[in-house]
Each structure stands twice: as C-alpha cells, then as structure tokens.
Amino acid sequence: MKLRALVLLAAATAQSQTASTPSLKDAYHGLFRIGAAVNAAQFEERDPIADPIIAAQFDTISPENALKWASLHSSPDTYNFDQADQYVAFGEKHKMFIIGHCLIWHSQTPKWVFEDAQGKPLTRDALLDRMHDHIRTVVGRYKGRIGGWDVVNEALNEDGTMRQSPWYRIIGDDFIVKAFQFAHEADPAAQLYYNDYSLENEAKRKGAVELMRKLKAAGVPITGIGLQGHVKIESPDAKQEAATIEAFAALGLRVNVSELDVDVLPRTTRSDSADVSMTAAGTAQSNPYTNGLPEEMQQALAKRYAELFHVFVQHHSSMDRVTLWGVTDGTSWLNNFPTRGRTNYPLLFDREGKPKPAFFTVLQEAKNGR
C-alpha cells in the first residue's frame, strides 16, 4: 500500500475511534480544563493519529518547543515566528485556551543570550535589556491570544535553593521578579505562572512556597503555579499530591498540573528529577515492554491515573488546568528520557491512538466528583 493511502487509512481509523470515544473536556467541564502538549507535526495538522484526538478531547494546549527561546530567537536581532504562529492559529481554530511555554529557562536558551560580542558574560543591565526585549516581543505579538504564560521555568534546585543558572548569576535574586513584570507589562490580561518539577518533594516544595510568598509580598503579578507532574508509577503518593496543591492554593495561587505523564519503566537513575540534562545508560532489563504493555501494567497505570485525578477532582476549586505532556505514547518524550530508545507508555492514548484503560478511569473520576 502506498504511503498516502496508509496515511489516509490511519486518519480515517483515528477519526472513527474519536467519534465513538467519550470526551475528557466534556467530562471535566466545570471542574477544570484538560489539555495536551502538542508538537509541530500536530499543530501543523500532519499527525493523522493525534490530530483528531486533540480536537475531540482537549480544551487547552501547550507547545512542546515552538515558544522556547532557542526555537523563536536563535540569534541576536532575529526572530522566527513561523511555528509559533501556526501553534496559536491551531489553538484558535479549535477554540482552546492557549498556553505559552516558556519565556525564561536555563535550558534551550542559546549561549549568545548571556554573552557580549567578545564572548564574555553580559552585565546585569545588558541581560535585563535582552530579557525585556524578548518578553516584550514574544508576549506582545500574542497579546490577547495566548491566555497564560509559563514566565519562569525550573529556577529551583532539588533542595529548594535557587538554581545557579546564568539568569541568576548575572541578574541576581530579582530575575524572576523582572521577568514577571516584563510579561505583565506586555499583556496585562494574561495569566502568568511559575513552572517546575518535583514540587511534591518536601524540600523543593518548601523552597517554592517561600519563593512564591516573597513574590506575592512584593506585588509581583503572578497568577498561578505549574506543577509539572512528571511522576512515576509508584510515587509521589496521593497525600503528597494533595499537600502540594493545598500549599500553593493557601498562598492565593491558582494551581495547574502542567506536564502530566506517568513513567511505567524501571528506573535507570536514583533521582526522580525531570531535569532534561539528565541521561542514563540502559540495559535490556530497563526496557522490558518493547512488544506492548502487559495487562497487569495497564491496570497499574489505570489505577495510578485514577489516584491522581481523584486528588485533582477533590481540589478542583483550586485548579484551572491539567495538561498531559503529549497526546499518544509513541511521541512522548519519556521514550528518550532519561535513557534513549526505550518503549514507554505514559499517556492515556496508545501508539495507534486508542484510549487505554487509564483513559476510562480518568473519565470515571470526573463522574465520581460531581
């Protein structure tokens, strides 16, 4: 069968499955939005498996990479908005709440951002000028179209102290304050978030709570917190999830689960960190499900998603959004993190776009919470 015929068959099959599958966004309407992170093939509508799922299931989207500094602003004085424009247009076409991810991050930011023409570290004022220009240009372009921005991403270490990123080393303690001020100036109506991983862990959560308290006390225009939610099949537990949501809600912040997935594979590192720079070698034992996820693991994954969404539904009055980091298992970043080339199953839809048992437990939790 020719490639085009295969693509058309895949699209028709996906659309047929989608038409008969209940909708997450409908099930959770009135509780919180349900979203997915989308890649370029998806928002350019070149993914015949994922695209019908995105349109039918989700009412908010985040971009995997299209709005990161390296994608938009790879060299001085040059912006490329082609993919970002297509991403925003896709969200508007489907009447979704559109997230901008992310403005200030230590990763996927070009080296030139932090250096002068001689390759030496910038001064504080020069880096603030670059930050201001980037945020004003990017947020300003999508003013009134992107509803919420991850303004600062992953500024904390695992122990809750400040990460010694170039932003922190050059600008100082107030780089986060400045980033939020610049974003609010560029679009006063946009929601503005701080986003990080492992906030369920007590030390990091305490550091983040203290940081958020300081920002609020200083009058920084921060709307909410993004709990990334890159979790394992066995941890963190429901009590940790609940305590984390409650800790940030107590500060008057809206809570988002911004990058949810569940890693079902054996650990190849001791750390639960989702730091993208972390890598680990694999063995045959660390990639056990190359021929499919066994039924007992499917049920364990379903139970895990039910546990998580039970907590989210219980705390729905504090929450605006739960976003899955990806659409189908086949395109999940966890196939290559922290060990490349593994076969993972972290999402609600399988590689063929079929809903997994976990999908139906998530639907049931919405019904149970009514």
C-alpha positions in Angstrom: 0.0 0.0 0.0 1.4 3.4 -0.9 2.3 5.9 1.8 -0.5 8.3 1.1 -3.1 5.5 1.3 -1.6 4.4 4.6 -1.8 8.0 5.9 -5.5 8.3 4.8 -6.3 4.9 6.3 -4.7 5.9 9.7 -6.6 9.2 9.6 -9.9 7.5 8.9 -9.3 5.0 11.6 -8.4 7.6 14.2 -11.4 9.7 13.3 -13.7 6.7 13.6 -12.3 5.9 17.1 -12.6 9.5 18.1 -16.2 9.8 17.1 -17.1 6.9 19.4 -14.9 7.8 22.4 -16.3 10.0 25.2 -14.6 13.4 25.6 -12.3 14.4 28.5 -13.0 18.1 28.0 -16.8 17.4 28.3 -16.4 15.2 31.3 -14.3 17.8 33.2 -16.3 20.8 32.1 -17.0 22.9 35.2 -14.2 21.3 37.1 -11.0 22.3 35.2 -9.6 22.3 31.7 -8.0 19.2 30.3 -5.1 19.8 27.9 -2.2 18.3 26.0 1.3 19.4 24.9 1.5 19.4 21.1 4.4 19.1 18.7 5.0 20.8 15.4 3.5 17.9 13.3 0.3 18.1 15.4 -0.3 21.8 15.3 0.6 21.8 11.6 -2.1 19.1 11.3 0.3 16.5 9.9 -0.3 13.8 12.5 -3.4 11.8 11.4 -3.4 9.8 14.6 -3.1 12.6 17.2 -4.9 15.5 15.5 -8.5 14.0 15.8 -7.7 13.2 19.4 -6.6 16.7 20.2 -9.6 18.3 18.6 -12.1 16.0 20.4 -10.5 15.5 23.8 -8.8 18.8 24.9 -9.8 22.4 25.5 -6.3 23.8 26.2 -2.9 23.2 24.6 0.8 23.8 25.4 3.6 23.8 22.9 6.4 21.3 23.4 9.1 23.5 21.8 7.6 26.2 19.5 7.8 29.1 22.0 11.1 28.3 23.7 13.9 30.8 23.2 16.0 28.5 21.0 13.1 28.0 18.7 12.0 31.6 18.4 15.1 33.7 18.8 18.1 31.6 17.9 20.4 34.6 17.0 20.6 38.2 18.1 18.0 40.5 16.5 16.4 37.6 14.6 13.0 36.1 15.5 11.3 33.3 13.6 7.6 33.1 14.5 6.6 30.6 11.8 5.9 27.6 14.0 4.7 29.7 17.0 2.1 31.4 14.7 0.9 28.1 13.5 0.6 26.8 17.0 -1.5 29.8 18.1 -3.7 29.5 15.0 -4.3 25.8 15.7 -5.5 26.6 19.2 -7.7 29.4 18.0 -9.2 27.1 15.3 -10.2 24.7 18.0 -11.3 27.4 20.4 -8.8 26.3 23.1 -7.2 28.1 26.0 -3.6 28.6 24.7 -0.6 28.3 26.9 2.8 30.0 26.2 5.7 27.7 27.3 8.1 29.2 28.3 9.8 32.6 28.4 12.7 32.3 30.8 14.6 29.0 31.3 18.2 27.9 31.8 17.8 25.2 29.1 17.1 25.6 25.4 18.3 29.2 25.6 21.2 30.0 23.2 24.6 30.7 24.6 24.7 34.1 23.0 21.9 35.4 25.2 24.3 35.5 28.2 27.4 36.8 26.3 28.7 40.0 24.8 30.3 40.3 21.4 33.6 39.1 22.8 32.1 36.0 24.4 32.3 37.4 27.9 29.4 37.3 30.4 27.0 40.2 30.0 26.4 42.8 32.6 23.3 42.7 34.7 21.8 45.7 32.8 22.6 44.2 29.4 21.0 40.9 30.2 17.9 42.6 31.6 17.7 44.5 28.4 17.8 41.2 26.4 15.2 39.7 28.7 12.9 42.7 28.3 13.2 42.8 24.6 12.5 39.0 24.2 9.5 39.1 26.6 8.1 42.3 25.1 8.4 41.0 21.6 7.1 37.5 22.2 4.3 38.2 24.6 3.4 41.4 22.8 3.0 39.5 19.5 0.3 37.2 21.0 -1.3 39.7 23.3 -5.0 38.7 23.8 -4.4 35.4 22.0 -2.2 33.4 24.4 -4.1 33.2 27.6 -1.4 32.1 30.0 2.4 32.1 30.1 5.0 29.9 31.9 7.1 33.0 32.6 9.9 31.3 34.6 10.7 27.6 34.3 12.6 25.5 36.7 14.5 28.1 38.8 15.0 25.9 41.8 17.3 23.0 42.8 16.0 19.8 44.3 16.7 21.1 47.8 14.6 24.2 47.2 17.5 26.6 46.8 17.9 28.8 43.8 19.5 27.2 40.7 22.8 28.8 39.8 21.6 29.5 36.2 23.1 32.3 34.1 19.9 34.3 34.7 20.5 34.0 38.5 24.3 34.5 38.4 24.2 37.6 36.2 21.0 39.4 37.2 20.6 38.2 40.8 17.8 37.3 43.1 15.3 39.6 41.3 15.5 38.0 37.8 12.2 36.3 38.4 10.5 39.5 39.6 11.7 41.3 36.5 10.5 38.5 34.2 7.0 38.7 35.6 7.0 42.4 35.5 8.0 42.5 31.8 5.4 39.8 30.9 2.6 41.7 32.7 3.7 44.9 31.0 3.5 43.2 27.6 0.0 41.7 28.2 -1.8 42.8 31.4 -4.6 40.4 30.9 -2.6 37.2 30.5 -2.3 34.7 33.3 1.3 34.3 34.5 2.8 31.2 36.0 5.9 29.8 37.7 6.5 26.2 36.4 8.7 23.5 38.0 9.0 19.7 38.6 9.3 17.6 41.8 7.4 20.2 43.8 5.7 17.2 45.5 9.1 16.6 47.3 9.1 18.4 50.6 12.4 20.2 50.4 11.7 21.6 46.9 8.1 22.4 47.7 9.2 24.4 50.8 11.6 26.4 48.7 9.0 27.0 46.0 6.4 28.1 48.6 8.8 30.5 50.2 9.7 31.9 46.7 6.0 32.3 45.8 5.3 34.0 49.2 8.1 36.5 48.5 6.9 37.2 45.0 3.3 37.8 46.3 4.5 40.0 49.1 6.5 42.1 46.6 3.3 42.6 44.5 4.6 40.5 41.6 1.8 39.8 39.1 1.8 36.0 39.4 -1.4 34.1 38.8 -0.5 30.5 39.5 1.9 27.7 39.8 2.6 24.9 37.3 3.2 21.5 39.0 4.8 19.6 36.1 3.7 16.2 37.3 6.3 14.0 35.6 5.5 11.2 38.1 6.5 7.5 38.5 4.1 4.6 38.6 4.6 4.3 42.4 5.4 7.9 43.5 4.7 10.5 44.7 1.7 9.3 46.6 -1.8 10.8 46.8 -1.0 12.6 50.1 2.0 14.3 48.6 -0.1 15.4 45.6 -2.8 16.8 47.9 -0.4 18.6 50.2 1.4 20.2 47.3 -1.8 21.6 45.8 -3.0 22.8 49.2 0.3 24.5 50.0 0.2 26.7 46.9 -3.6 27.3 47.0 -3.1 28.6 50.5 -1.0 31.4 49.0 -3.8 32.5 46.8 -2.3 31.0 43.7 -4.3 29.0 41.1 -2.8 25.5 40.6 -2.1 23.9 37.3 -0.8 20.4 36.6 1.2 21.5 33.6 3.1 18.5 32.2 1.5 15.3 33.4 2.7 11.8 32.5 3.4 8.5 34.3 6.7 6.7 33.7 6.0 3.0 33.8 9.5 1.8 33.1 12.2 0.6 35.6 14.3 3.4 37.0 17.7 4.0 35.4 18.6 6.8 37.9 18.1 7.2 41.6 16.7 10.6 41.2 13.1 11.5 40.4 14.2 14.7 38.7 12.8 15.7 35.4 15.9 17.8 34.6 16.2 17.5 30.8 20.1 17.4 31.0 20.0 14.1 32.9 20.9 11.0 31.0 21.4 7.4 31.9 22.6 4.2 30.2 20.0 1.4 29.7 20.0 -2.4 29.7 17.6 -5.0 28.4 16.1 -5.1 31.9 15.4 -1.3 31.8 13.3 -1.7 28.6 11.1 -4.6 29.3 7.9 -3.8 27.3 9.1 -3.5 23.7 6.3 -5.7 22.5 3.5 -4.0 24.4 2.4 -3.2 27.9 1.3 -6.3 29.9 -2.2 -6.3 31.2 -1.1 -6.1 34.8 0.8 -2.9 34.0 -2.1 -1.5 32.0 -4.2 -1.9 35.2 -1.5 -0.5 37.4 -1.3 2.6 35.1 -5.1 2.9 35.2 -5.1 2.8 39.0 -2.3 5.4 39.1 -4.2 7.8 36.9 -7.3 7.3 38.9 -5.4 8.0 42.1 -4.0 11.3 40.6 -7.3 12.5 39.2 -9.1 11.7 42.3 -6.9 14.2 44.1 -7.3 16.7 41.3 -11.1 16.5 41.4 -11.1 16.8 45.2 -9.2 20.1 44.8 -10.9 21.3 41.6 -11.9 24.6 43.3 -8.2 25.5 43.5 -7.3 24.3 40.0 -7.6 25.7 36.5 -6.0 23.0 34.3 -4.5 19.6 34.0 -2.3 19.2 30.9 -0.8 15.9 29.7 2.7 16.2 28.3 1.9 14.6 24.9 -1.0 13.0 23.1 -0.1 9.4 22.4 2.6 7.1 23.8 4.5 7.0 20.6 5.5 10.7 20.7 6.1 11.0 24.4 9.5 12.5 25.5 9.8 9.6 28.0 10.7 7.2 25.2 14.1 9.0 25.3 14.4 10.3 28.9 16.5 9.7 30.9 17.5 6.7 28.8 17.2 7.0 25.0 15.5 4.4 22.8 13.1 2.8 25.3 9.4 2.0 24.8 7.3 3.8 27.3 3.6 4.0 27.9 3.0 7.2 30.0 -0.2 8.7 28.5 -3.9 8.0 28.0 -3.8 7.0 24.3 -1.6 4.3 22.8 0.6 4.4 19.8 -2.4 3.7 17.5 -4.4 6.5 19.1 -6.7 4.1 21.0 -7.8 5.1 24.5 -6.2 2.9 27.2 -7.8 1.6 30.4 -6.3 4.7 32.1 -8.4 6.9 29.9 -11.6 5.4 31.2 -10.5 5.6 34.8 -9.9 9.4 34.3 -13.4 9.7 32.8 -14.8 7.9 35.8 -13.1 10.2 38.3 -14.9 13.2 36.7 -18.2 11.4 37.2 -17.4 10.4 40.7 -16.6 14.1 41.6 -19.9 15.5 40.5 
